Amino acid sequence: MATYDPFREIDRLASTLFDTRRGPRRMPMDLYRDGDHYVLNADLPGIDPGSVDIDVDGQLLTIRAERTLSSGEGVKWITRERETASFLRQLNLGQGIDTDAITATYNNGVLTVTIPVSEKAKPRKVEVVADGSSPTISARESEPQPIDQ
């Protein structure tokens, strides 16, 4: 059985009233490169996957998500610490990204965005071809010539 702590409730109320962070919250994320693509993992617990919106505008990737809490009629809250919130994260992708092939999945509260490197930006070998029409340089050893004194 849980006990009621009035000081905890006052602290929660005060932090809610004096919270200056109104507007979108930032989502914690990890970003790494794995072979020929980048992987972004962002924590979005309690988010309805249908509320996640990912846009690519030029080289700017924008992730938006909304957490809403349902409350049925006749519900009397004992405590309510989870807030409704909107989340926003923007990343400049830079050059060398295949923006048309970006994919995203949401599983267990983690949004995973896979960002492939474009074919033009992948490392590649350049073959050197000998052209028969270009002049060649040859060296040969010759006999030493006597020096006149």
The 8 nearest C-alpha neighbors of each residue, nearest first, counted from 0:
[[1, 2, 3, 77, 4, 78, 76, 5],
 [2, 0, 3, 4, 77, 78, 5, 7],
 [3, 1, 4, 0, 5, 77, 7, 78],
 [2, 4, 5, 1, 7, 8, 6, 77],
 [3, 5, 7, 6, 2, 8, 9, 1],
 [6, 4, 8, 7, 9, 3, 10, 2],
 [7, 5, 9, 8, 4, 10, 11, 3],
 [6, 8, 10, 4, 5, 9, 11, 3],
 [7, 9, 11, 5, 6, 10, 12, 4],
 [10, 8, 6, 12, 11, 7, 13, 5],
 [11, 9, 7, 13, 8, 12, 6, 14],
 [12, 10, 8, 14, 9, 13, 7, 15],
 [11, 13, 9, 15, 10, 14, 8, 16],
 [14, 12, 16, 10, 15, 11, 9, 17],
 [13, 15, 11, 17, 12, 16, 18, 10],
 [16, 14, 12, 18, 13, 17, 11, 10],
 [15, 17, 13, 14, 18, 12, 19, 11],
 [18, 16, 14, 15, 19, 13, 12, 20],
 [17, 19, 15, 20, 14, 16, 21, 13],
 [18, 20, 21, 17, 16, 15, 22, 14],
 [21, 19, 18, 22, 24, 23, 17, 15],
 [22, 20, 19, 23, 18, 24, 84, 85],
 [21, 23, 20, 24, 85, 84, 86, 19],
 [24, 22, 86, 85, 87, 25, 21, 84],
 [25, 23, 86, 85, 87, 26, 22, 84],
 [26, 24, 86, 87, 88, 27, 23, 85],
 [25, 27, 42, 28, 86, 41, 24, 88],
 [28, 26, 42, 41, 25, 29, 43, 40],
 [27, 29, 41, 40, 26, 42, 30, 39],
 [28, 30, 40, 39, 41, 31, 27, 38],
 [31, 29, 39, 38, 40, 28, 37, 32],
 [32, 30, 38, 37, 33, 39, 29, 36],
 [33, 31, 37, 36, 38, 34, 30, 35],
 [32, 34, 36, 37, 35, 31, 38, 115],
 [35, 33, 36, 32, 37, 116, 115, 121],
 [34, 36, 116, 33, 115, 121, 37, 32],
 [37, 35, 115, 116, 114, 33, 34, 32],
 [36, 38, 32, 114, 31, 113, 33, 115],
 [39, 37, 113, 31, 30, 112, 32, 114],
 [38, 40, 30, 112, 111, 29, 113, 41],
 [41, 39, 111, 29, 28, 110, 109, 30],
 [42, 40, 28, 110, 109, 27, 43, 26],
 [43, 41, 109, 27, 108, 44, 26, 28],
 [42, 44, 108, 109, 46, 41, 45, 110],
 [45, 43, 108, 46, 42, 109, 107, 66],
 [44, 46, 108, 43, 66, 47, 67, 68],
 [47, 45, 66, 44, 43, 48, 65, 108],
 [46, 48, 49, 50, 45, 66, 51, 65],
 [49, 47, 50, 51, 46, 105, 64, 110],
 [48, 50, 47, 51, 52, 46, 64, 65],
 [49, 51, 48, 64, 47, 65, 52, 46],
 [52, 50, 64, 48, 49, 63, 53, 65],
 [51, 53, 63, 62, 64, 50, 54, 61],
 [54, 52, 62, 61, 63, 51, 55, 60],
 [55, 53, 61, 60, 56, 52, 62, 59],
 [56, 54, 60, 59, 57, 61, 58, 53],
 [57, 55, 59, 58, 54, 60, 61, 98],
 [56, 58, 59, 55, 98, 60, 92, 91],
 [57, 59, 92, 91, 93, 56, 60, 55],
 [60, 58, 91, 56, 55, 57, 90, 92],
 [59, 61, 55, 90, 89, 54, 91, 58],
 [62, 60, 89, 54, 53, 88, 59, 55],
 [61, 63, 53, 88, 87, 52, 89, 54],
 [64, 62, 87, 52, 86, 51, 53, 61],
 [65, 63, 51, 86, 50, 85, 52, 87],
 [64, 66, 85, 50, 84, 86, 67, 46],
 [67, 65, 46, 84, 83, 85, 45, 68],
 [68, 66, 83, 65, 69, 84, 46, 82],
 [69, 67, 83, 70, 66, 82, 81, 45],
 [68, 70, 71, 67, 83, 72, 66, 74],
 [71, 69, 68, 72, 74, 73, 76, 75],
 [70, 72, 74, 73, 69, 75, 68, 76],
 [73, 71, 74, 70, 75, 69, 76, 68],
 [72, 74, 71, 75, 70, 76, 69, 77],
 [75, 73, 72, 71, 76, 70, 77, 69],
 [76, 74, 73, 77, 72, 78, 70, 71],
 [75, 77, 78, 74, 79, 70, 73, 80],
 [76, 78, 75, 79, 3, 74, 80, 1],
 [79, 77, 76, 80, 8, 75, 81, 3],
 [78, 80, 81, 76, 77, 82, 11, 8],
 [81, 79, 82, 78, 11, 15, 8, 83],
 [82, 80, 79, 83, 68, 84, 78, 45],
 [83, 81, 84, 80, 68, 79, 67, 66],
 [82, 84, 67, 66, 68, 81, 85, 65],
 [85, 83, 66, 65, 82, 86, 67, 23],
 [84, 86, 65, 23, 64, 24, 66, 87],
 [87, 85, 24, 23, 64, 63, 25, 65],
 [86, 88, 63, 23, 25, 62, 24, 64],
 [87, 89, 62, 61, 25, 63, 26, 90],
 [90, 88, 61, 60, 62, 59, 87, 91],
 [91, 89, 60, 59, 92, 61, 88, 58],
 [90, 92, 59, 93, 58, 60, 89, 61],
 [93, 91, 58, 59, 90, 94, 60, 96],
 [94, 92, 91, 58, 95, 96, 59, 90],
 [93, 95, 96, 92, 58, 120, 117, 97],
 [94, 96, 120, 117, 116, 97, 93, 119],
 [97, 95, 116, 117, 98, 94, 115, 92],
 [96, 98, 117, 99, 116, 115, 100, 95],
 [97, 99, 100, 101, 96, 55, 114, 115],
 [98, 100, 97, 101, 96, 55, 102, 115],
 [99, 101, 98, 97, 102, 115, 114, 113],
 [102, 100, 114, 98, 113, 99, 115, 103],
 [103, 101, 113, 112, 100, 114, 104, 111],
 [104, 102, 112, 111, 113, 105, 110, 101],
 [103, 105, 111, 110, 106, 112, 102, 109],
 [106, 104, 110, 109, 111, 48, 108, 107],
 [105, 107, 109, 108, 110, 104, 111, 48],
 [108, 106, 109, 105, 44, 110, 45, 43],
 [109, 107, 44, 43, 106, 42, 45, 110],
 [110, 108, 42, 106, 41, 107, 105, 43],
 [109, 111, 105, 41, 40, 104, 42, 112],
 [112, 110, 40, 104, 103, 39, 105, 109],
 [111, 113, 103, 39, 102, 38, 114, 110],
 [114, 112, 38, 102, 101, 37, 103, 115],
 [113, 115, 101, 37, 36, 38, 112, 116],
 [116, 114, 36, 97, 96, 37, 35, 117],
 [115, 117, 96, 36, 97, 35, 95, 120],
 [118, 116, 97, 96, 95, 120, 119, 115],
 [117, 119, 121, 120, 116, 97, 95, 96],
 [120, 118, 117, 121, 95, 122, 116, 96],
 [119, 121, 95, 117, 118, 116, 122, 96],
 [122, 120, 118, 119, 123, 117, 116, 35],
 [123, 121, 120, 124, 119, 118, 35, 125],
 [124, 122, 121, 125, 120, 119, 118, 126],
 [123, 125, 126, 122, 127, 121, 119, 120],
 [126, 124, 127, 123, 128, 122, 121, 119],
 [125, 127, 128, 124, 123, 129, 130, 122],
 [126, 128, 125, 129, 130, 124, 131, 123],
 [127, 129, 130, 126, 125, 131, 133, 132],
 [130, 128, 131, 127, 133, 132, 126, 135],
 [129, 131, 132, 133, 128, 134, 127, 135],
 [132, 130, 133, 129, 134, 135, 128, 136],
 [133, 131, 130, 134, 135, 129, 128, 136],
 [132, 134, 131, 130, 135, 129, 136, 128],
 [135, 133, 132, 136, 131, 130, 137, 129],
 [134, 136, 137, 133, 131, 132, 130, 138],
 [137, 135, 134, 138, 133, 139, 131, 132],
 [136, 138, 135, 139, 134, 140, 141, 133],
 [137, 139, 136, 140, 141, 135, 134, 142],
 [140, 138, 141, 137, 142, 136, 143, 135],
 [139, 141, 138, 142, 143, 137, 144, 136],
 [142, 140, 143, 139, 144, 138, 145, 137],
 [143, 141, 144, 140, 145, 139, 146, 138],
 [142, 144, 141, 145, 146, 140, 139, 147],
 [145, 143, 142, 146, 141, 147, 140, 148],
 [146, 144, 147, 143, 148, 142, 141, 140],
 [145, 147, 144, 148, 143, 142, 141, 140],
 [148, 146, 145, 144, 143, 142, 141, 140],
 [147, 146, 145, 144, 143, 142, 141, 140]]
